[in-house]
């Protein structure tokens, strides 16, 4: 097992970096497996906060829930407090894989950019993994 440092960054303005650690089951895995572990742990943490009925839990994940799933978690208009539902980690994982394949984010392990989902990477306690969200330019 390896505990690695994850850093979320963005090319967009006004985005704050987010840094946290994740426990990985192996020191050698593919980029696909890395994304799977990250998404699973993020969704599991969020769902646990929903089950424990924490007030207005927020989801900070690699990808955001699809619009219909997000709509389910919107505040109820004039009917009382916000009603929050658990997320499906498999759906979030599929969205994350599609985002990687369509270059909406890149993964850097150490100083090296990964090139495919099936690329094997080596992880250790000193490994920093950067998920760099790419923001498309408008009008140019």
N, CA, C and O atoms as a MOPAC input file, in Angstrom:
PM7 MOZYME 1SCF
protein

 N      0.83900 1    -1.17900 1     0.00000 1
 C      0.00000 1     0.00000 1     0.00000 1
 C      0.88400 1     1.24300 1     0.00000 1
 O      1.98900 1     1.24600 1     0.54200 1
 N      0.37000 1     2.28300 1    -0.61600 1
 C      1.09500 1     3.55000 1    -0.68000 1
 C      0.13200 1     4.69500 1    -0.40500 1
 O     -0.98000 1     4.71800 1    -0.93200 1
 N      0.55300 1     5.63300 1     0.41100 1
 C     -0.21400 1     6.85000 1     0.63000 1
 C      0.42700 1     7.92500 1    -0.21800 1
 O      1.59900 1     8.25100 1    -0.02800 1
 N     -0.33100 1     8.48400 1    -1.15700 1
 C      0.21500 1     9.46900 1    -2.08400 1
 C     -0.45400 1    10.82100 1    -1.87900 1
 O     -1.54300 1    10.92000 1    -1.31300 1
 N      0.22200 1    11.84900 1    -2.34900 1
 C     -0.32600 1    13.20000 1    -2.28900 1
 C     -0.98600 1    13.51400 1    -3.62100 1
 O     -0.38700 1    13.32100 1    -4.67900 1
 N     -2.21600 1    13.99600 1    -3.56800 1
 C     -2.96900 1    14.39300 1    -4.75200 1
 C     -3.07800 1    15.91300 1    -4.74100 1
 O     -3.37400 1    16.51500 1    -3.70900 1
 N     -2.83900 1    16.52000 1    -5.88500 1
 C     -3.00700 1    17.97300 1    -6.02600 1
 C     -3.92700 1    18.20800 1    -7.21500 1
 O     -3.65500 1    17.75400 1    -8.32600 1
 N     -5.01600 1    18.92200 1    -6.96500 1
 C     -5.92700 1    19.33200 1    -8.03700 1
 C     -5.56400 1    20.74500 1    -8.43600 1
 O     -5.46700 1    21.63500 1    -7.59100 1
 N     -5.36400 1    20.94800 1    -9.72500 1
 C     -5.06800 1    22.27300 1   -10.24700 1
 C     -5.94400 1    22.51300 1   -11.46200 1
 O     -6.55400 1    21.58800 1   -11.99700 1
 N     -5.99800 1    23.76200 1   -11.88800 1
 C     -6.81000 1    24.12000 1   -13.04500 1
 C     -6.12600 1    25.22700 1   -13.82300 1
 O     -5.41200 1    26.05200 1   -13.25400 1
 N     -6.35200 1    25.23900 1   -15.14000 1
 C     -5.84000 1    26.32500 1   -15.96000 1
 C     -6.77400 1    27.51900 1   -15.93200 1
 O     -6.44000 1    28.57000 1   -16.48000 1
 N     -7.93900 1    27.38700 1   -15.30800 1
 C     -8.91700 1    28.47600 1   -15.22100 1
 C     -8.56200 1    29.48100 1   -14.13800 1
 O     -7.82300 1    29.17100 1   -13.20300 1
 N     -9.09000 1    30.66900 1   -14.27300 1
 C     -8.87000 1    31.71600 1   -13.27800 1
 C     -9.76000 1    31.49900 1   -12.06600 1
 O    -10.87200 1    30.98500 1   -12.18700 1
 N     -9.27500 1    31.88700 1   -10.91600 1
 C    -10.08000 1    31.85000 1    -9.71100 1
 C    -10.22900 1    30.47800 1    -9.08600 1
 O    -11.03800 1    30.30500 1    -8.17400 1
 N     -9.48100 1    29.51200 1    -9.54400 1
 C     -9.57600 1    28.16000 1    -8.99500 1
 C     -8.48000 1    27.96500 1    -7.94900 1
 O     -7.30800 1    28.22900 1    -8.21500 1
 N     -8.86100 1    27.50700 1    -6.77100 1
 C     -7.88500 1    27.23800 1    -5.73000 1
 C     -7.42100 1    25.79700 1    -5.82400 1
 O     -8.22400 1    24.88700 1    -6.03200 1
 N     -6.10200 1    25.59200 1    -5.66800 1
 C     -5.57900 1    24.24200 1    -5.64500 1
 C     -6.12400 1    23.51000 1    -4.42000 1
 O     -6.35400 1    24.11400 1    -3.37200 1
 N     -6.31900 1    22.24000 1    -4.56500 1
 C     -6.76400 1    21.39200 1    -3.46100 1
 C     -5.72700 1    20.29400 1    -3.29700 1
 O     -5.37400 1    19.63400 1    -4.27400 1
 N     -5.23500 1    20.08700 1    -2.09500 1
 C     -4.21500 1    19.07600 1    -1.83000 1
 C     -4.73100 1    18.14700 1    -0.73800 1
 O     -5.25000 1    18.60300 1     0.28000 1
 N     -4.58400 1    16.83400 1    -0.95700 1
 C     -5.00900 1    15.84400 1     0.01900 1
 C     -4.23600 1    14.55500 1    -0.21600 1
 O     -3.53900 1    14.43200 1    -1.22300 1
 N     -4.34500 1    13.61100 1     0.67700 1
 C     -3.66500 1    12.33200 1     0.51300 1
 C     -4.69200 1    11.22900 1     0.30300 1
 O     -5.82500 1    11.31000 1     0.77700 1
 N     -4.26900 1    10.20300 1    -0.41400 1
 C     -5.11200 1     9.02500 1    -0.63700 1
 C     -4.28800 1     7.77100 1    -0.40400 1
 O     -3.10300 1     7.71100 1    -0.73400 1
 N     -4.92800 1     6.79000 1     0.16100 1
 C     -4.31900 1     5.49100 1     0.38500 1
 C     -4.60700 1     4.62700 1    -0.84100 1
 O     -5.76500 1     4.41200 1    -1.19900 1
 N     -3.55400 1     4.13900 1    -1.47500 1
 C     -3.70000 1     3.29200 1    -2.65300 1
 C     -3.39700 1     1.83700 1    -2.28400 1
 O     -2.49700 1     1.58200 1    -1.48400 1
 N     -4.13400 1     0.88400 1    -2.85200 1
 C     -3.95600 1    -0.52300 1    -2.47600 1
 C     -2.66700 1    -1.15100 1    -2.99600 1
 O     -2.27300 1    -2.22600 1    -2.54200 1
 N     -2.01300 1    -0.49200 1    -3.93700 1
 C     -0.81600 1    -1.07000 1    -4.54100 1
 C      0.16900 1     0.03700 1    -4.88800 1
 O     -0.21800 1     1.19300 1    -5.05900 1
 N      1.43200 1    -0.32100 1    -4.99100 1
 C      2.44700 1     0.66000 1    -5.37600 1
 C      2.65000 1     0.70400 1    -6.88800 1
 O      3.39300 1     1.54200 1    -7.39800 1
 N      1.98900 1    -0.19700 1    -7.59100 1
 C      2.05300 1    -0.21700 1    -9.04800 1
 C      0.63200 1    -0.38300 1    -9.57200 1
 O     -0.06300 1    -1.33600 1    -9.22000 1
 N      0.20600 1     0.55600 1   -10.42000 1
 C     -1.15100 1     0.48900 1   -10.96400 1
 C     -1.21300 1     1.27200 1   -12.26400 1
 O     -0.30000 1     2.03200 1   -12.58900 1
 N     -2.28800 1     1.08200 1   -12.99700 1
 C     -2.48000 1     1.85100 1   -14.21800 1
 C     -3.13300 1     3.19000 1   -13.87200 1
 O     -3.65400 1     3.37600 1   -12.77300 1
 N     -3.09500 1     4.10400 1   -14.81900 1
 C     -3.76400 1     5.39700 1   -14.64100 1
 C     -5.26300 1     5.16100 1   -14.43800 1
 O     -5.89300 1     5.83000 1   -13.61900 1
 N     -5.82200 1     4.22600 1   -15.17300 1
 C     -7.24700 1     3.87500 1   -15.03300 1
 C     -7.55600 1     3.45200 1   -13.59100 1
 O     -8.55300 1     3.88800 1   -13.01400 1
 N     -6.69900 1     2.60300 1   -13.01300 1
 C     -6.90200 1     2.13800 1   -11.64100 1
 C     -6.74100 1     3.28800 1   -10.64100 1
 O     -7.46300 1     3.35300 1    -9.64600 1
 N     -5.80100 1     4.18300 1   -10.90400 1
 C     -5.60300 1     5.35400 1   -10.04800 1
 C     -6.86800 1     6.21800 1   -10.02700 1
 O     -7.33300 1     6.62700 1    -8.96300 1
 N     -7.41000 1     6.48600 1   -11.20100 1
 C     -8.63800 1     7.28400 1   -11.29400 1
 C     -9.78400 1     6.56200 1   -10.58300 1
 O    -10.56500 1     7.18800 1    -9.86700 1
 N     -9.88100 1     5.26000 1   -10.78000 1
 C    -10.93500 1     4.47500 1   -10.13500 1
 C    -10.83300 1     4.58700 1    -8.62000 1
 O    -11.83500 1     4.84200 1    -7.95200 1
 N     -9.64800 1     4.40100 1    -8.07300 1
 C     -9.46400 1     4.48500 1    -6.62100 1
 C     -9.81600 1     5.86300 1    -6.09500 1
 O    -10.46600 1     6.00000 1    -5.05900 1
 N     -9.37700 1     6.88900 1    -6.82400 1
 C     -9.66100 1     8.25500 1    -6.38100 1
 C    -11.16400 1     8.51100 1    -6.36400 1
 O    -11.70600 1     8.97800 1    -5.36300 1
 N    -11.83100 1     8.20700 1    -7.46400 1
 C    -13.27500 1     8.46500 1    -7.56800 1
 C    -14.03800 1     7.65300 1    -6.51900 1
 O    -14.94200 1     8.17100 1    -5.86300 1
 N    -13.67200 1     6.38300 1    -6.36600 1
 C    -14.36200 1     5.53900 1    -5.38600 1
 C    -14.23800 1     6.13800 1    -3.98500 1
 O    -15.23000 1     6.23100 1    -3.26200 1
 N    -13.02900 1     6.54300 1    -3.59800 1
 C    -12.82200 1     7.08200 1    -2.25400 1
 C    -13.55900 1     8.40600 1    -2.05500 1
 O    -14.13200 1     8.64400 1    -0.99200 1
 N    -13.54600 1     9.27500 1    -3.08100 1
 C    -14.25600 1    10.56100 1    -2.96700 1
 C    -15.75800 1    10.35400 1    -2.80100 1
 O    -16.38300 1    10.97700 1    -1.94200 1
 N    -16.33000 1     9.49000 1    -3.61400 1
 C    -17.77100 1     9.24200 1    -3.54800 1
 C    -18.12600 1     8.54400 1    -2.23500 1
 O    -19.14900 1     8.85300 1    -1.62500 1
 N    -17.28900 1     7.60900 1    -1.80100 1
 C    -17.53400 1     6.91500 1    -0.54000 1
 C    -17.50800 1     7.89900 1     0.63100 1
 O    -18.36200 1     7.82500 1     1.51400 1
 N    -16.54500 1     8.81600 1     0.64900 1
 C    -16.48200 1     9.83100 1     1.70500 1
 C    -17.73900 1    10.70300 1     1.69600 1
 O    -18.31500 1    10.98800 1     2.74600 1
 N    -18.15400 1    11.11900 1     0.50200 1
 C    -19.35100 1    11.95500 1     0.38100 1
 C    -20.59100 1    11.18700 1     0.85200 1
 O    -21.38900 1    11.70400 1     1.63400 1
 N    -20.74100 1     9.95100 1     0.36900 1
 C    -21.92000 1     9.16000 1     0.73700 1
 C    -21.96500 1     8.89100 1     2.24300 1
 O    -23.04700 1     8.85500 1     2.82900 1
 N    -20.81400 1     8.70300 1     2.86700 1
 C    -20.77100 1     8.50700 1     4.30800 1
 C    -21.30000 1     9.75800 1     5.01700 1
 O    -22.04300 1     9.65500 1     5.99300 1
 N    -20.91600 1    10.93600 1     4.52500 1
 C    -21.40700 1    12.17500 1     5.15900 1
 C    -22.91400 1    12.31800 1     4.95600 1
 O    -23.59400 1    12.86800 1     5.82200 1
 N    -23.44800 1    11.84200 1     3.84100 1
 C    -24.89700 1    11.87300 1     3.60900 1
 C    -25.59200 1    10.92200 1     4.57900 1
 O    -26.60000 1    11.27500 1     5.19100 1
 N    -25.04300 1     9.70200 1     4.71500 1
 C    -25.65400 1     8.72000 1     5.62500 1
 C    -25.61100 1     9.18700 1     7.07600 1
 O    -26.52300 1     8.90000 1     7.85100 1
 N    -24.55600 1     9.90200 1     7.44000 1
 C    -24.42600 1    10.41400 1     8.81300 1
 C    -25.20700 1    11.70100 1     9.00500 1
 O    -25.17700 1    12.31200 1    10.07300 1
 N    -25.91500 1    12.10500 1     7.94100 1
 C    -26.78800 1    13.27900 1     7.96500 1
 C    -26.07000 1    14.56600 1     8.36200 1
 O    -26.59800 1    15.38600 1     9.11300 1
 N    -24.85100 1    14.72300 1     7.83800 1
 C    -24.15000 1    15.98300 1     8.05500 1
 C    -24.90400 1    17.05600 1     7.29000 1
 O    -25.41500 1    16.80100 1     6.19900 1
 N    -24.97600 1    18.24600 1     7.85000 1
 C    -25.76900 1    19.30400 1     7.22000 1
 C    -25.10500 1    19.77100 1     5.93100 1
 O    -23.93600 1    20.15500 1     5.92200 1
 N    -25.85700 1    19.73300 1     4.86200 1
 C    -25.43600 1    20.18500 1     3.53300 1
 C    -24.03700 1    19.73300 1     3.12900 1
 O    -23.16100 1    20.57500 1     2.93000 1
 N    -23.80300 1    18.42300 1     3.00100 1
 C    -22.47500 1    17.96700 1     2.58000 1
 C    -22.17900 1    18.44600 1     1.15700 1
 O    -23.07200 1    18.49900 1     0.31100 1
 N    -20.93300 1    18.78900 1     0.91000 1
 C    -20.52100 1    19.22200 1    -0.42300 1
 C    -19.64300 1    18.15700 1    -1.04400 1
 O    -18.85600 1    17.50700 1    -0.35500 1
 N    -19.77800 1    17.98000 1    -2.34200 1
 C    -18.97300 1    16.99900 1    -3.06000 1
 C    -17.84100 1    17.71000 1    -3.78100 1
 O    -18.07900 1    18.53300 1    -4.66500 1
 N    -16.62200 1    17.39500 1    -3.40500 1
 C    -15.43600 1    17.92200 1    -4.07500 1
 C    -14.76900 1    16.74700 1    -4.74900 1
 O    -13.96900 1    16.04500 1    -4.13100 1
 N    -15.09000 1    16.52700 1    -6.00600 1
 C    -14.56200 1    15.36900 1    -6.68500 1
 C    -13.83400 1    15.72300 1    -7.95800 1
 O    -13.84700 1    16.86700 1    -8.41300 1
 N    -13.20300 1    14.72100 1    -8.51800 1
 C    -12.49200 1    14.88800 1    -9.77800 1
 C    -13.44800 1    15.38900 1   -10.85200 1
 O    -13.10900 1    16.28300 1   -11.62800 1
 N    -14.63000 1    14.81600 1   -10.89100 1
 C    -15.68000 1    15.27700 1   -11.81000 1
 C    -16.93100 1    15.51400 1   -10.99400 1
 O    -17.12400 1    14.88900 1    -9.95200 1
 N    -17.77200 1    16.40000 1   -11.45200 1
 C    -19.00700 1    16.71900 1   -10.75200 1
 C    -20.13200 1    15.82700 1   -11.25100 1
 O    -20.09300 1    15.35200 1   -12.38600 1
 N    -21.13600 1    15.59600 1   -10.40700 1
 C    -22.26900 1    14.76100 1   -10.82300 1
 C    -22.92100 1    15.31200 1   -12.09000 1
 O    -22.92400 1    16.51900 1   -12.33500 1
 N    -23.47600 1    14.39100 1   -12.89300 1
 C    -24.17900 1    14.80700 1   -14.09900 1
 C    -25.35600 1    15.68900 1   -13.70700 1
 O    -25.80600 1    15.65000 1   -12.56100 1
 N    -25.85200 1    16.47200 1   -14.63600 1
 C    -26.87800 1    17.47200 1   -14.33600 1
 C    -28.12000 1    16.87000 1   -13.68400 1
 O    -28.67500 1    17.47200 1   -12.76500 1
 N    -28.57500 1    15.68700 1   -14.14000 1
 C    -29.78400 1    15.12000 1   -13.54000 1
 C    -29.52000 1    14.65600 1   -12.10800 1
 O    -30.41200 1    14.72400 1   -11.26300 1
 N    -28.29300 1    14.18200 1   -11.82700 1
 C    -27.96100 1    13.77100 1   -10.47000 1
 C    -27.81600 1    14.99000 1    -9.56500 1
 O    -28.25100 1    14.96800 1    -8.41400 1
 N    -27.20900 1    16.04500 1   -10.08200 1
 C    -27.06300 1    17.28300 1    -9.30900 1
 C    -28.42400 1    17.88600 1    -9.01100 1
 O    -28.64000 1    18.43100 1    -7.92900 1
 N    -29.34700 1    17.79200 1    -9.96600 1
 C    -30.68900 1    18.34900 1    -9.76400 1
 C    -31.41200 1    17.63900 1    -8.61600 1
 O    -32.21200 1    18.25300 1    -7.90900 1
 N    -31.13400 1    16.36100 1    -8.43400 1
 C    -31.75400 1    15.63100 1    -7.33000 1
 C    -31.31600 1    16.17100 1    -5.97400 1
 O    -32.02400 1    16.01300 1    -4.97900 1
 N    -30.15000 1    16.80800 1    -5.93800 1
 C    -29.61500 1    17.31800 1    -4.68300 1
 C    -29.83700 1    18.81000 1    -4.49900 1
 O    -29.27800 1    19.40800 1    -3.58000 1
 N    -30.64400 1    19.41600 1    -5.36000 1
 C    -30.94200 1    20.84700 1    -5.23400 1
 C    -31.85100 1    21.08400 1    -4.03500 1
 O    -32.60400 1    20.19600 1    -3.63400 1
 N    -31.78000 1    22.28100 1    -3.46600 1
 C    -32.70800 1    22.60000 1    -2.37200 1
 C    -34.15300 1    22.52600 1    -2.86400 1
 O    -34.45600 1    22.90500 1    -3.99500 1
 N    -35.01500 1    22.04800 1    -2.02000 1
 C    -36.43200 1    22.01100 1    -2.37000 1
 C    -37.00600 1    23.40400 1    -2.17400 1
 O    -36.83800 1    24.00500 1    -1.11300 1
 N    -37.66400 1    23.90700 1    -3.16800 1
 C    -38.18900 1    25.26000 1    -3.11100 1
 C    -39.39600 1    25.33700 1    -2.17400 1
 O    -40.41200 1    24.68000 1    -2.40400 1
 N    -39.27900 1    26.12700 1    -1.14000 1
 C    -40.35500 1    26.40700 1    -0.18200 1
 C    -40.93800 1    25.15400 1     0.46300 1
 O    -42.04300 1    25.19700 1     1.00400 1
 N    -40.22300 1    24.05700 1     0.41500 1
 C    -40.74100 1    22.83100 1     1.01000 1
 C    -39.86100 1    22.34900 1     2.15800 1
 O    -40.09300 1    21.26100 1     2.68400 1
 N    -38.88300 1    23.10800 1     2.55000 1
 C    -38.06600 1    22.68300 1     3.66900 1
 C    -36.60100 1    22.57100 1     3.31700 1
 O    -36.15600 1    23.11600 1     2.30700 1
 N    -35.85300 1    21.87200 1     4.13700 1
 C    -34.40500 1    21.80700 1     3.96600 1
 C    -33.99000 1    20.99600 1     2.73600 1
 O    -34.76800 1    20.23100 1     2.16700 1
 N    -32.76800 1    21.19600 1     2.36800 1
 C    -32.19100 1    20.49600 1     1.22700 1
 C    -32.19400 1    18.98600 1     1.48400 1
 O    -31.86600 1    18.52400 1     2.57700 1
 N    -32.56600 1    18.24600 1     0.46600 1
 C    -32.58600 1    16.79100 1     0.54700 1
 C    -31.41700 1    16.27800 1    -0.30700 1
 O    -31.35000 1    16.56300 1    -1.50300 1
 N    -30.51300 1    15.53400 1     0.29800 1
 C    -29.31200 1    15.08600 1    -0.39400 1
 C    -29.35000 1    13.58100 1    -0.57800 1
 O    -29.71700 1    12.84100 1     0.33400 1
 N    -28.96900 1    13.13700 1    -1.76100 1
 C    -28.93400 1    11.70500 1    -2.06100 1
 C    -27.49100 1    11.26300 1    -2.27500 1
 O    -26.61000 1    12.06800 1    -2.57600 1
 N    -27.27800 1     9.97600 1    -2.11200 1
 C    -25.95800 1     9.41600 1    -2.33600 1
 C    -25.65200 1     9.38700 1    -3.83100 1
 O    -26.55200 1     9.33000 1    -4.66800 1
 N    -24.35300 1     9.42700 1    -4.14100 1
 C    -23.89200 1     9.35800 1    -5.52600 1
 C    -23.48800 1     7.93200 1    -5.87200 1
 O    -23.14700 1     7.14600 1    -4.98800 1
 N    -23.52600 1     7.60100 1    -7.14900 1
 C    -23.10400 1     6.30000 1    -7.65300 1
 C    -21.66100 1     6.42500 1    -8.12600 1
 O    -21.38700 1     7.13500 1    -9.09400 1
 N    -20.73800 1     5.74400 1    -7.45400 1
 C    -19.32300 1     5.88700 1    -7.79600 1
 C    -19.03800 1     5.38000 1    -9.21300 1
 O    -18.13900 1     5.89500 1    -9.87800 1
 N    -19.77600 1     4.39600 1    -9.67700 1
 C    -19.52800 1     3.85700 1   -11.02400 1
 C    -19.85000 1     4.89800 1   -12.09300 1
 O    -19.11900 1     5.02400 1   -13.07600 1
 N    -20.94000 1     5.64700 1   -11.90700 1
 C    -21.27200 1     6.72000 1   -12.85300 1
 C    -20.19800 1     7.79600 1   -12.83800 1
 O    -19.77800 1     8.27900 1   -13.89000 1
 N    -19.75000 1     8.17600 1   -11.62500 1
 C    -18.70400 1     9.18900 1   -11.50400 1
 C    -17.41400 1     8.70900 1   -12.16900 1
 O    -16.71800 1     9.48800 1   -12.82000 1
 N    -17.10400 1     7.44000 1   -12.00500 1
 C    -15.91100 1     6.84700 1   -12.61600 1
 C    -16.00200 1     6.90300 1   -14.14200 1
 O    -15.03700 1     7.28100 1   -14.80600 1
 N    -17.15000 1     6.53100 1   -14.69900 1
 C    -17.33700 1     6.57100 1   -16.15100 1
 C    -17.15800 1     7.98600 1   -16.69000 1
 O    -16.54100 1     8.17800 1   -17.73800 1
 N    -17.69600 1     8.98000 1   -15.97700 1
 C    -17.55900 1    10.37800 1   -16.38700 1
 C    -16.08600 1    10.79500 1   -16.32800 1
 O    -15.60400 1    11.50000 1   -17.21500 1
 N    -15.38400 1    10.36600 1   -15.29800 1
 C    -13.96300 1    10.71100 1   -15.14300 1
 C    -13.12300 1    10.09100 1   -16.25600 1
 O    -12.23000 1    10.74500 1   -16.79500 1
 N    -13.39700 1     8.84400 1   -16.60100 1
 C    -12.64900 1     8.17900 1   -17.67800 1
 C    -12.89700 1     8.89900 1   -19.00300 1
 O    -11.96400 1     9.13600 1   -19.77000 1
 N    -14.14700 1     9.24100 1   -19.26400 1
 C    -14.48000 1     9.98100 1   -20.49300 1
 C    -13.77500 1    11.33700 1   -20.51500 1
 O    -13.28100 1    11.76300 1   -21.55900 1
 N    -13.72700 1    12.01100 1   -19.37400 1
 C    -13.06000 1    13.31900 1   -19.29500 1
 C    -11.56700 1    13.17800 1   -19.58600 1
 O    -10.99300 1    14.01500 1   -20.28300 1
 N    -10.93800 1    12.13900 1   -19.06500 1
 C     -9.51200 1    11.90800 1   -19.34700 1
 C     -9.30700 1    11.65000 1   -20.84600 1
 O     -8.41000 1    12.21900 1   -21.46800 1
 N    -10.15200 1    10.78400 1   -21.41100 1
 C    -10.02700 1    10.43700 1   -22.82900 1
 C    -10.25400 1    11.63300 1   -23.74400 1
 O     -9.71600 1    11.67200 1   -24.85100 1
 N    -11.04800 1    12.61700 1   -23.29800 1
 C    -11.33600 1    13.80100 1   -24.11100 1
 C    -10.50400 1    15.01000 1   -23.68300 1
 O    -10.83300 1    16.15100 1   -24.00900 1
 N     -9.42300 1    14.74500 1   -22.94800 1
 C     -8.46000 1    15.78200 1   -22.54800 1
 C     -9.08500 1    16.92900 1   -21.75600 1
 O     -8.67500 1    18.08000 1   -21.90500 1
 N    -10.06900 1    16.62400 1   -20.92200 1
 C    -10.62200 1    17.65800 1   -20.04400 1
 C     -9.76900 1    17.80600 1   -18.78700 1
 O     -9.84800 1    18.81500 1   -18.08600 1
 N     -8.95200 1    16.78900 1   -18.51400 1
 C     -7.91800 1    16.90400 1   -17.49100 1
 C     -6.77300 1    15.97700 1   -17.86300 1
 O     -6.95400 1    15.00000 1   -18.58900 1
 N     -5.59200 1    16.30000 1   -17.35300 1
 C     -4.43500 1    15.44000 1   -17.53900 1
 C     -3.93000 1    15.01900 1   -16.16500 1
 O     -4.21600 1    15.66100 1   -15.15400 1
 N     -3.17400 1    13.92900 1   -16.15200 1
 C     -2.61500 1    13.40900 1   -14.90900 1
 C     -1.10300 1    13.44700 1   -15.01100 1
 O     -0.51200 1    12.90100 1   -15.94200 1
 N     -0.48900 1    14.10200 1   -14.03700 1
 C      0.96400 1    14.16100 1   -13.94200 1
 C      1.38600 1    13.34800 1   -12.72100 1
 O      0.88400 1    13.56700 1   -11.61800 1
 N      2.30000 1    12.42200 1   -12.92000 1
 C      2.84300 1    11.63300 1   -11.81500 1
 C      4.28600 1    12.05400 1   -11.66900 1
 O      5.11200 1    11.78100 1   -12.54000 1
 N      4.59300 1    12.72300 1   -10.56000 1
 C      5.90500 1    13.35400 1   -10.44200 1
 C      5.95300 1    14.47800 1   -11.46200 1
 O      5.09500 1    15.36000 1   -11.46200 1
 N      6.94400 1    14.44800 1   -12.31900 1
 C      7.07900 1    15.46600 1   -13.36200 1
 C      6.65300 1    14.96400 1   -14.73900 1
 O      6.82900 1    15.66500 1   -15.73600 1
 N      6.10000 1    13.76500 1   -14.79900 1
 C      5.77200 1    13.13500 1   -16.07700 1
 C      4.26800 1    13.11900 1   -16.33200 1
 O      3.48300 1    12.73500 1   -15.46500 1
 N      3.87700 1    13.54400 1   -17.54400 1
 C      2.47500 1    13.46900 1   -17.93100 1
 C      2.15400 1    12.05500 1   -18.37000 1
 O      2.90900 1    11.45300 1   -19.13400 1
 N      1.04600 1    11.52400 1   -17.89600 1
 C      0.62300 1    10.20600 1   -18.34800 1
 C      0.06800 1    10.33000 1   -19.76300 1
 O     -0.42300 1    11.38600 1   -20.16200 1
 N      0.15300 1     9.23900 1   -20.51000 1
 C     -0.24800 1     9.29200 1   -21.91400 1
 C     -1.43100 1     8.38600 1   -22.24800 1
 O     -2.04600 1     8.53600 1   -23.30400 1
 N     -1.75200 1     7.45300 1   -21.36100 1
 C     -2.89800 1     6.58600 1   -21.62600 1
 C     -3.43800 1     6.02900 1   -20.32200 1
 O     -2.74700 1     6.00000 1   -19.30400 1
 N     -4.67300 1     5.59400 1   -20.37400 1
 C     -5.30800 1     5.01200 1   -19.20100 1
 C     -4.65000 1     3.70700 1   -18.78600 1
 O     -4.71100 1     3.33100 1   -17.61500 1
 N     -4.01900 1     3.00800 1   -19.73300 1
 C     -3.40700 1     1.71700 1   -19.43800 1
 C     -1.93100 1     1.81600 1   -19.09800 1
 O     -1.26800 1     0.79400 1   -18.91700 1
 N     -1.40800 1     3.02800 1   -19.00800 1
 C     -0.01000 1     3.22800 1   -18.62900 1
 C      0.17200 1     2.83100 1   -17.16400 1
 O     -0.60100 1     3.24100 1   -16.29900 1
 N      1.19900 1     2.03100 1   -16.90000 1
 C      1.50000 1     1.62900 1   -15.52600 1
 C      2.35600 1     2.69000 1   -14.86200 1
 O      3.32200 1     3.18400 1   -15.44400 1
 N      1.98700 1     3.03500 1   -13.63000 1
 C      2.73800 1     4.03200 1   -12.86700 1
 C      3.17100 1     3.41400 1   -11.54400 1
 O      2.50600 1     2.52900 1   -11.00600 1
 N      4.29200 1     3.89600 1   -11.03300 1
 C      4.81700 1     3.44300 1    -9.75400 1
 C      4.54800 1     4.51900 1    -8.71700 1
 O      4.79200 1     5.70100 1    -8.96100 1
 N      4.04700 1     4.11000 1    -7.56200 1
 C      3.68700 1     5.04200 1    -6.50600 1
 C      4.48600 1     4.75300 1    -5.24300 1
 O      4.78500 1     3.60000 1    -4.93100 1
 N      4.82300 1     5.80200 1    -4.53000 1
 C      5.47500 1     5.66700 1    -3.22900 1
 C      4.98700 1     6.80500 1    -2.34500 1
 O      4.21500 1     7.65500 1    -2.78800 1
 N      5.43500 1     6.82000 1    -1.10600 1
 C      5.00000 1     7.86500 1    -0.17200 1
 C      5.42000 1     9.25100 1    -0.64100 1
 O      4.79900 1    10.24100 1    -0.25600 1
 N      6.45600 1     9.34100 1    -1.46100 1
 C      6.92200 1    10.65000 1    -1.93400 1
 C      6.29300 1    11.06600 1    -3.26400 1
 O      6.60800 1    12.13000 1    -3.79600 1
 N      5.40200 1    10.22500 1    -3.80100 1
 C      4.78900 1    10.52200 1    -5.09200 1
 C      3.72100 1    11.59900 1    -4.96000 1
 O      2.84800 1    11.52600 1    -4.09500 1
 N      3.80400 1    12.60500 1    -5.83500 1
 C      2.74400 1    13.59700 1    -5.93100 1
 C      2.08000 1    13.42300 1    -7.29400 1
 O      2.74600 1    13.39900 1    -8.32900 1
 N      0.77000 1    13.30400 1    -7.27200 1
 C     -0.00700 1    13.15900 1    -8.49100 1
 C     -0.82200 1    14.43000 1    -8.67500 1
 O     -1.56200 1    14.83500 1    -7.77800 1
 N     -0.68600 1    15.05700 1    -9.83600 1
 C     -1.41500 1    16.27600 1   -10.13200 1
 C     -2.49600 1    15.95100 1   -11.15800 1
 O     -2.22100 1    15.37600 1   -12.21100 1
 N     -3.72800 1    16.33100 1   -10.83200 1
 C     -4.83700 1    16.26200 1   -11.77300 1
 C     -5.05200 1    17.68700 1   -12.23700 1
 O     -5.55300 1    18.52100 1   -11.48300 1
 N     -4.67700 1    17.97000 1   -13.47200 1
 C     -4.75500 1    19.33300 1   -14.01100 1
 C     -5.97600 1    19.43500 1   -14.91500 1
 O     -6.01800 1    18.86900 1   -16.00800 1
 N     -6.97500 1    20.17800 1   -14.42200 1
 C     -8.21800 1    20.38900 1   -15.18200 1
 C     -7.95500 1    21.44700 1   -16.24500 1
 O     -7.50400 1    22.55100 1   -15.93800 1
 N     -8.23800 1    21.10300 1   -17.49400 1
 C     -8.01100 1    22.02000 1   -18.60500 1
 C     -9.29600 1    22.78500 1   -18.90600 1
 O    -10.35900 1    22.18900 1   -19.08000 1
 N     -9.18900 1    24.08800 1   -18.96300 1
 C    -10.33300 1    24.94000 1   -19.24800 1
 C    -10.16900 1    25.46500 1   -20.65900 1
 O     -9.16700 1    26.10500 1   -20.98100 1
 N    -11.15100 1    25.19600 1   -21.49500 1
 C    -11.09200 1    25.60600 1   -22.89200 1
 C    -11.24900 1    27.11600 1   -23.01600 1
 O    -12.01500 1    27.74100 1   -22.28200 1
 N    -10.51600 1    27.67900 1   -23.95000 1
 C    -10.61100 1    29.11800 1   -24.22500 1
 C    -11.89000 1    29.40000 1   -25.00600 1
 O    -12.33200 1    28.58900 1   -25.81900 1
 N    -12.46100 1    30.54700 1   -24.74500 1
 C    -13.68500 1    30.94700 1   -25.43500 1
 C    -13.34400 1    32.03400 1   -26.44900 1
 O    -12.63400 1    32.98800 1   -26.13200 1
 N    -13.85100 1    31.88300 1   -27.65900 1
 C    -13.71500 1    32.93300 1   -28.66500 1
 C    -12.36200 1    33.04100 1   -29.32300 1
 O    -12.06500 1    34.06700 1   -29.93500 1
 N    -11.53500 1    32.02800 1   -29.22200 1
 C    -10.23000 1    32.18100 1   -29.84100 1
 C     -9.76800 1    30.97300 1   -30.40200 1
 O     -8.67400 1    30.93400 1   -30.96700 1

